[in-house]
Amino acid sequence: MSFWLGRVWWVGVALIAGMLVGSVDSVVNHVPVFLGEVSDARAERGSWSQVAEFASLILDAGWAWAALAVLTGWLASRNVRPVAGSARAAVAGGLSLMCATAAYYGTDLLFDGGTWWGWVTRYWLIGSVVLGPPLGVAGALIRRGGAVGAVAACVVPVGAALQMVLLPPTPESRMAEPVQWSVWFAAVITIGLIACKGGRRPRTASPVEPV
């Protein structure tokens, strides 16, 4: 039993990470409800609601969920051969997004009632199945280094910067501009670090698990 648990640890990581992201996203979205400020204009809410608004605008963004799949794919591909690592990463990326979606709408259900298995849930679950695996594989490709690894590492920061241009946060929020500048700054710094490293491969290879 311990042998098999050691081989599938990455499945647990994907499930837990997805559940955490989805549930935390739902909770921060409901902070104004908890504080009785949901009827106030977004720009007029109190400090705690503004902090939650900042976190909500980050966690609700598509690039943040893409980062979840890339990260779990990167973790799942650790210490295995490239082909096996890519397969693991694809599964981990899909699982993490599916769990995040299930946890998000499950937590919404606890707060708001209604039905969990609605068309919106099904839509995002399908999206998780379609987009999660390639994003997970991108995480695995980061470990290869070189040009391929550098391009894969740029997927999330470039996607984040583009989303801030094409789908910026709603201007009704006081946190819209701080979020935009924060994301742009983080994206530029991340891409700069990737460029400085030049996609170099690690000097020593990690031990490879048997397939």
Secondary structure, 3 states (H helix, E strand, C coil): CHHHHHHCHHHHHHHHHHHHHHHHHHHHHCHHHHCCCCCCCHHHCCHHHHHHHHHHHHHCCHHHHHHHHHHHHHHHCCCCCHHHHHHHHHHHHHHHHHHHHHHHHHHHHHHHCCCCCCHHHHHHHHHHHHHHHHHHHHHHHHCCCHHHHHHHHCHHHHHHHHHHHHCCCCCCCCCHHHHHHHHHHHHHHHHHHHHHHCCCCCCCCCCCCCC
